[in-house]
Every structure is written in structure tokens, then in C-alpha cells.
Amino acid sequence: MDKMPKWADVILTPLISLFLAMAISALVILAIGESPWLALNTMVEGALGSSYGWGFTLYYTTNFVFTGLAVAVAYHASLFNIGGEGQAAMGGLGVALVLLYLPLPHWSIALPVAMIGAALFGAAWALIPAWLQAKRGSHIVITTIMFNFIAAATLNYVLVNILRPPGSMDPSSARFPEATHLPALTDMAAAIGIDWGRNTPVNISFFVAIAACLLVWLLIWRSRLGYEIRALGRSEPAAIYAGIKPVRIILVTMLISGGLAGMMAINNVMGEAERLLLNAVEGAGFIGIAVALMGRNHPVGVFLAALLFGFLYQGGGELALWTSIPRELIIVIQALVILFTGALDNMVRMPLERLFLSLRQRGDS
Amino acid sequence: MAAAAQQIGGRPDEAAPAAIELRGISKAFGPVQANRNIDLKVPKGTIHGIIGENGAGKSTLMSILYGFYKPDRGQILVNGQALTISDSQTAIRAGIGMVFQHFKLVQNFTVLENIILGAEDGALLRPSLAKARGVLKQLAKDYQLNVDPDETIEELSVGHQQRVEILKALYRQADILILDEPTGVLTPAEADHLFRILEGLKAEGKTIILITHKLREIMEITDNVSVMRRGEMVASVRTAETSPEELAELMVGRKVLLEIDKAPANPGAPVLEVRDLKLVDDEGVERLRGISFDIRAGEILGIAGVSGNGQTQLLELLGGYPEKGSKVSGTIRMNGEVLDLTGTKSDAATRRRRGIGHVPEDRQVEGLIMDFAAWENVAFGYHDKPEYQRGLLMNNAAIKADAGKYMEDFDVRPRDPNLAARNFSGGNQQKIVVAREIERNPDLLLVGQPTRGVDIGAIEFIHKRIVELRDAGKAVLLVSVELDEILSLSDRIAVMFDGRIMGERLPDQTTTGELGLLMAGVTETGPVPDAAGTPPARQQGTDRPEGRG
């Protein structure tokens, strides 16, 4: 028998966690002499109050969906991939190389090619830790986090020494060709006669992210590979008994995971910056861990959690812009949400389970 | 129910307070009522058996007695004194000692160090060790509990490790000894020795509570027996006044067939031919030292032996997944064709395709994914079958249809294919595994410990299905540490000891005693010298270390 109903597990628990995080954030804001109510208002207004705000929120959401899915897929094989940051950075390199060096006449051709480039580079970056884990038993948490640093350093070198256009003082690549620029959501809305207002970075990648959610769901719960991934993740001896090859599954899972993280680059590098910048990922790889944790490693949950963190990012930016609440405090608020929804999950869950058990017992007797 | 419990008749010496008396003990874990209103009276100086199926609440009850759990309700009296046992220290002070099913010994400590662990007299070890050495010598003399005090635990046989556990309790001056499934890991000879020790302890006035699911042991050694079923004490009777059949019926709540009635085997052509199979594990230990046998169609070959003598390695090797890093040699023929022992075609999936089904020894670790729903587990190992694929995706509808059918056929309860495997009882979990393997109609079925932790009702059912498979002309390899199971199911019996087959016997032409000797490594021509060159096993082999691991 399950300890509590499913809705309590997947909806009530994160909501209570979120509420606790907000309550403590409110206290912190009160402590520095600002009004929590005003702060919340500013955040909601800034992130969700206008099509402009939504544009930024959804742009961030797209990033977090990709990195969140990357963590979620690996999690099902019991692999904790915290190298999303590095894999997304390398994905950016893949996108940049493809767009700068291949003659691609139109964005509709450029997008699938860039997706392949992004996924290949991200997957390749995850492959080495995966191989070390599968063959040598080197713990993937250690190797993936180290590979984040190696990715950052590699990207730095490549941008400064190879991709930087001659004469430029900026460690970034040249702009991608005009023809490969992705349509922004504003343009797409305009094409079907809807006025979305001012231009925002959210672009067609948002729909790719939604498609990725669906594909990941099919992969994990409907495909044979997903069955084998989940079996290995739950019990390695059982998987071996069933004829599943752990080395193969670990490698394939990490390739998919790294590929998903790398695909984030079509949003931030191809869609928004339209050139490769240093530190383009901006921590989205790490936010992906919180997103997957909060989303219970389910694509729907990942999407909702990504939306929440998109809101926090955009709302936080607005908060810094319109109030005297310092930027650092916004990071505190984001950290509180991660702390409560991710790390302190059991703090909410256990009393809740006990509550439901006692309710049920009362119902029984 | 307390009202239903028959009280044990008064014996002359029962005027004295009982060693242990439980009154109305109840304990619930969440919605599960593990113990309900338990009454129990264990007279001083007796051996009291407690039997019941898995999950009947025996272990919970004993854990309450030893202070691991706090009862929700009820009273415990030790020697007539009401006592609140809040932790194991209180239990020890009250003279209660416990020998767990899984020994609580520090493997790389000596016997002496283990004995004083937690009972040191002061900050310095030396005086405690010296004292313990003296006490140990006396105990060894009084109760035939000989163990070398300076040997480390890992060097001792399982039987001797158990003696250390008993000595630990006696060193702490236990008057009441609780043994939880003590014979599960012993050879028949070791079990006999244990019973002699227990009788010696009883003669000294100690009280012993024996928890077991083996009816034979209850009949052999206990004075009184209490039967538990679904958290309740359903009866307490004098052993002399009951029978195994009555006890089995009390345990299950209905009549059970203890004997399997099966027609004589009608063996056909050899299905599995194993020749000179050797396996050296990654630590360089020889686990299989040249195993050869045949199994013919329509025949059950039972492999008897104390666990840890290579049976696990044999099953894993035949199933296609020997432990990583082990070196294998020899030949396996299946229906006349040689099977690969190494390489990509030696894996479990290929073996299944060759018609080998496998009910693994440990269903919870290997046979099932406990978090998967029952229907997902029904496809486990067979998930690559064409009929379960639909384009790129899996045909879950087909799997669910099969799951429904198998659960119906094997009477799995509750019949809910969406329920996670961990929420089924041990017997029903095993039925799911057995159903999955038998319903594929394999030419050869490997079965490891089919009824470990399975309730009597399900045992009966699973045994019947295995015999049916044999009657359908299939070959069955049965590995079990339960000698009764081997004797009643097998058409031929091979006994394994230390990676070898010590001999083959026919079940109707052998005895438990003879098999027991073979299980301990003794043949007609005397003990077999160890390949590593260590001295041959001493008397009945009970002093031999069993397989390292």
C-alpha cells in the first residue's frame, strides 16, 4: 500500500515546500526592512504580468527544461549527472561550430543541424564520465562536476584563441549568419496575427523543449530502453539476471542525458545570443538539478518546476531592477526554494505521510 | 485470539512463575497490525517453540521481548516480575539472550573479542579478555560449546559462529535464550549438535524459545509450542499432544498437503549436459571444482547442500550471469548444442532464448524489481520478446494481458497487476516469478530456493507447478537448502559440497543422515581432501570453514 495518495505526493508536497520557502523569504525581506508583499507583487508583475515578462520567463523555462530533463533521465538509471553545466556549455560550442562553418541557407534547416551539433557535443562530454563509471567504477558525481570545470576552461581557450574574430577584444565568437536566426515567439505570433508585444528572447526552442518532454516520457515509460534504464536504476543484480547489460545502459543513458543538456544551446546560444559567449549557460545546468528534484524526475513535473524557476529568474531580475532589494537576496530566495523543494523534501513529506496514515487508520476503524 | 488459545496444562513445577509471560501484547506498524493481543506463557526450564508463516509476527514479538520495539499495549513479565523492556540492555539485565538469524558478529575480531563486545568490564580490555577466557572454558565444558577463543570469526564455520552467538548470550548470564530460525544455515549434523546443546542448556534449568518454520524441529526438540497466524497467537499446546499436520493446519488456517504426490518420473533424452564445470571467482577462490551432471527431459534433479558450497555460482553460470571477473571452464550442452561460457552470447538474455527459465535464489534482489508494478515484472527478462514490441515502443497492453492471465493461473493475491511488487507478500512475489518463468514453457527450468520465505500455502502451490512442468516433459534443476524440499520434489539428488558434487542418490534409496554426511563432505571412502591442501575435514566436517563468503 502506498503511504499517501499520489496527488499528495506530487502536488501537495512541493506546494507546501514552496510555501515554506516563500514564508522564510518573506521573513528575510522583512528583516532588511522591505515589504515582502511588495516584493512578491513586483516579481509576479515582472515575470507574469505582461507578455514581455512572460517572454523572458518562458525563455528561462526552456533552458531549465533541457537541463532538468538531462538530470531526470540519468536519475532513472540511478546516475546523478550534475555535469549539465559543462554539457550545455559544450553543446553551445557544437552549435557555434555548426552555424559558423556549415553553409545553412535557412533557419528551418539550421535548427535540426544545430540540434544535432548541440546534442553530439553535449553527449560526447557526458560520454567520458559515463565510460569511467561503467568500466572503471569512477563515481559519476565526481567526474561530471570535474568535467564542468574542464568544459569552462576549454570553452575559454577556444573562444579566446580560435573563435574570436580577429581584432575583437570580446571573448566570444562571431555572430551567426542572419539566415540561421531562429524565429522569436513574437514573430511567430505575429505571423498568425497575434500581437505579442515587445520582442523577447523566447523563441521556437520553447516548442522543441515541450517536444523533448514528450519524447523523454515515451522513452522512459513506453520504450524498451526506458524499461531497461529503470530496471538497472532500481536494481543492478536484477537487471543482470534479466540479461540487461549495465555498461551499455549506463553509456546510452548518459549519452541521452548529455545530449539533452547540450540541446539547451539552441535556446540560449542560437536563439538568444546568436553567437557563442563565455559563460553562456549561466548556471542553468545546476538549476536543472533542482528542477529535476522538484519535478520528481517526471517530464510533466520537470516542465512545471522549470516554469517556476523561470518565474524566479525573471521575477528576481525585476526585483533587482525596481526595488532596493539587493541582487544577492534574490539568489537567497532562489536558494531557499531549492533547499526546501529539493534537499529538505523529506521534512515536509514525512509528517505528511504520517498524517495520511493516521487519517486512513481513523477511516478504517 | 487469546480466547481461542488453549492453555498449557499445569505441570508440577509450574507453580513457579513462568520465565516469560506476555499479556495482551499488541503492536502496529502504521496500518499493519503485526501483533494483536498476544498471550504467551513460557515455563521455566522448557524449550518452547514458536511457529508461524513469514509475516505472522514472530520476529516482531521477539523484537518486543528484546527491547527493539515498544509494544503499543500489553505487559511483559519476566520470572513473575512486570518489566518495561525499553532497550536490549534492559533485556540482557533481565537475563534474556537472543541469537539472531543473521549473526551479529564482527567478522575480523576473534571469538573472545566478540564475546566481550558490549560487556567489557572497564576501559582496559585485558582483564575482561582474561575473565572471558576462563568463563568460556567453563561453558565449553558444561555445554559442549567448543570454540577456539583466539580464532577470528571469518575463519569459523557457520555452525561455530552460531555457537559464538550462544556463548555471547551465556556470557551475559542469560537464563532465557531466544533463537530465531537457528537451523537455516546448518547441515543436519550441525543442527543435531545444536539440539544437543540446547537440551544440555535445558537440563541446567535454562529456558529456550525456538522460533522456526520447520515442523520437524518443533516435534523433535520442543516441550510446548505456540502457533502464530496473522499477528495472533492461535494456539499453545504441548508438543507431545499434537502432530505436524495439526500444526500446519493451525499455521495456515486450513488443511495442507505436506507430502507432494507425484507420479514416478518418465525421463527422456538429456536436456542439459554439464561436464567438468569450473569457476574461479575474481578473488581467486575456486567456487566450482569440476561439476558434471545430466538432466533429462521430464526429470527433476535436486541439488542439496549447505548454502555457500557453490550452488549460487552454478545457478548464475547456467543462467548466464556468473559474477563479474570470474574465470569459467568446462562445457554446457543444452539439447545437444554447446552453450558459450564467455563472450556476448553467454548472457542471461541468450540463455532465455535457448529455452532456459530461471527462478533465482533471491527474488527480491534478482527476480523482481520491487518498485515495478506486477505487470512490469511479468515481462522482466522477457521484455525483448517480439510480441511485447509495438514499433519503437513496448506493447504494454500485451504485457498487461499476460500479467492478468499469469496472476489468474497462479492465484496471485491481490490480483492487481498495477500494484508494486514490494506490496505483495513473499509467497505472492514468488508466485509472480515462478509464473513468469514457467509460463514461457522453458525446456529447462533453473529453480533456486523456490520456497525461501514463502508461506506453506504457496509452497504447496509452487511445488505442484514444478512437478507439473516435469510431467510436461521439461527438465528441472532444483537447488535448495531445505532437505525436505529436495527429498520430496527430486527424482534424483546430487549433493554439493565445496564446489564439488559429492554423489548422486535416489530419494527413495537414501536417508537424511546419508545426505547430511555428503553435505558435510564425507563420502564412503572418507573425507575428501581440500584442493587447496588444507587438512581433511575432521569429525563430520562440522569444523570445516564453509566456502569463504
Interface residues (C-beta under 8 A of the other chain):
Chain A: M1 K3 L218 R222 S223 R224 Y227 E228 R230 A231 R234 S235 P237 A238 I240 Y241 A242 G243 I244 K245 L357 R360 Q361 D364
Chain B: G30 P31 G319 G320 Y321 D347 A348 A349 T350 R351 R352 H358 P360 D362 V365 E366 G367 L368 I369 M370 D371 F372 E376 A379 F380 G381 H383 D384 Y388 Q389 L392 L393 M394 N396 N423
